[in-house]
Amino acid sequence: MPSAKQTKERGDMTRVKTKSCTIVPKDHIGSIPGVHVGQSWKFRIHVSESGIHRPPVAGISGSAKKPAVSIVLAGGYPEDIDRGEEFVYTGSGGYDFNRGLALACAAPLDETVGGTANDWKQSSPIRVCRSYKAAKKHPEYAPAEGVRYDGLYRIVKYWKEKGVSGFYVWRYLFRRDDPEPAPWTDEGKTFIEQMGFTMYDPDVDIDGRTGMTKAGSAVAGTKRTGNVNGSNCQSVVAKKYKFQPTAILRELVRLDTDNTRMWADIHEKEYATESAYIEATKGHLSCPICQELVQQPVTLPCSHNVCCSCLCSSMNAYGNICPMCCHDFSSMGSKSDVKGKVNQNLVTIMRALIPSYGSEWITEPNATTAQFARREGQPVN
């Protein structure tokens, strides 16, 4: 008969990935919009779905050509040291040089002796998760169950030294650099409680990603009576939390009067996390032509949002007809007129939700000589 530990590990291995994070690219560097420090998942496969750490098994997410973007600490090597705010990580395999981690350090690449960053804050940020397995050696910093996101860290230095086994191993010193409090601190525990974070477990009554009570389950916050092994028992279903948009976000949504109906549909539902809210918003903003998240959005009178470039191509072929519902939008003028009618309110909302949104086409205005002079308090000619 398998032990409890074997059953737990097999349960993780038999999970099937049902979704992927599409909010940001898979090699995205930095935090994931909508996912905060202290959020946790029972199984690694759901960490992958969140976008925090994409590989469902490997401990490092990266390649030999680009800086690593995330790791999972599982305490798998005797050389590993964890002090919470800092830890020494032994790369995948230990003995092999990990180029992705080395590239993330703000130091010249050196595969012989390693390197030290002149300014560690210039190193590329790496998302760090801690697994319950790390609690064997460092229970004060690791979760008792599942996998928890602990924030952004940067590599201070990397070097090669003899390990416990007598062989040389590569080691990497990480230092925490995240504005959100560490989850093992009193401040971090308060933050988790205020945000209403609970571990996402697909086998419980409350869906951790949407906050909705699953079909056939008891109502959240009520007692459920059942019969287990011939004896009556009662359990309290986990409380259902609702994500609340900030006052600034609510004001931005109010100003987007062209999409009032869409926002009403989105806010009809309840979401347990910010990432679930972002995913729902993104689902409503798929361009009907390219089927991707709408870029340089033009909101038509029929309330459909279309990429400006896609809409112009459609106008060349079919005229001023909505590609979704065939509504005539001749009132918006010619193609050149349409190019000047990008919904800036919607762009502002999307950049508030997804900071990297529009990075390929948004251009910041250059400061003029007069603006520089005013900024420095100098006289303007």
Residue, then its C-alpha position, 0 to 999 in steps of 0.5 A: m500500500p503506497s504511503a501518504k507521501q507517495t500518494k501525494e507525489r503521484g497525485d501531482m504527477t497525474r494532473v493534466k494541464t488544462k490551460s496556459c497563461t496568455i497574459v504575457p509571453k512564456d519568456h516574460i521577465g518579472s512579475i505576472p500581472g494579477v499574481h501576488v506574493g503569497q499565492s499558492w497552489k497545491f500542485r505544480i501543474h497549476v503553478s505552470e498554468s498561472g504563468i509564474h513557473r511554466p515548466p511542470v517538472a523542471g526547477i529552472s525556467g530558462s534557456a542557454k540563450k536568454p536569462a532564466v525567468s523563474i525557479v522553484l526551490a525544493g531543497g534538493y541539494p545538500e549545498d542549498i542554503d536558505r535564509g529567506e531574503e537570501f539563498v544559495y541555489t545549486g543549479s539544475g544537476g548541480y555539476d553543470f554550469n547553468r547558462g540561463l542563471a548566469l545570464a541573469c546576473a549583471a556580471p560578465l559571463d564566465e563559465t570557468v570561475g563565475g562572476t559577481a554583479n557590480d550592482w546586483k539590482q541590475s541583474s535580471p529579476i527572477r520569480v521564485c517559488r518555494s515548494y513544501k519539499a523545501a520545508k524539510k530543511h527550512p520550515e521557517y521559510a517554506p510552505a507546509e503544503g503545495v507551492r507558494y510564490d515568494g516574489l522577485y529575486r536577483i542573482v548577486k553572484y555565481w561561482k564554482e566550489k567543491g560540494v559535499s560529495g567532493f565534486y565541483v558544483w555551481r552555486y548562485l546567490f539570490r537576494r530578494d527585491d520585491p515591493e510586496p512583503a515576504p510571506w513568512t513575515d508578520e507583514g506578509k501574513t497580514f497581506i495574505e489575509q487581507m488579500g484573501f489568498t487561499m491555496y488553489d486546490p482543484d479538489v475542493d469546493i471553491d475554485g481558487r482561480t475564479g472564486m466560484t462555488k463548484a457545481g454540486s457543492a455546498v454554499a460557501g461558508t456553510k456547513r456540509t454534513g456527510n457520511v465517511n466510513g459509516s460515521n457522520c461528520q461536518s465540515v465548513v466549506a472554505k469562505k469565498y473571496k471576491f476580488q475588488p478592483t481598485a478605486i483608480l481602476r473603477e474610475l478608468v472603467r467608468l471613463d470608458t463609456d464606449n464599452t459600458r456594456m462589456w464592463a457590466d458583463i465582466h463585473e456581473k461575475e465574481y473573481a477570487t484573484e486579480s489574475a482571474y479578473i484579468e483573464a476574464t477581461k482579456g477574454h472579452l477583448s479578443c480581436p474578431i479578425c486576428q483572434e489575439l488580444v486587441q492592439q491599438p483598439v478601435t471601439l466601433p459603434c456596435s461596441h465591438n473592439v478591433c485592432c486598428s491595423c486589422l480593421c484597416s485591412s478589413m475596410n480595404a476588402y469589405g468597407n465600413i462593416c464590422p467584421m463581427c456583426c456586419h454593422d455599418f460604421s460609416s459614421m466613423g469616417s475614412k480609414s485615415d479617420v479610423k486610425g485616429k480613433v484608438n480607444q485611449n481609455l481602454v488602452t489605459i485600462m489594459r496598461a493598468l492591468i498588464p503593464s507590458y500591454g502595447s509595449e511594441w507600439i506605444t511611443e512615449p513623447n520626447a521632451t522638448t528643450a523647453q520642457f527640460a528647462r522647466r523641469e530643471g528650473q532653468p529660464v525658457n527662451 
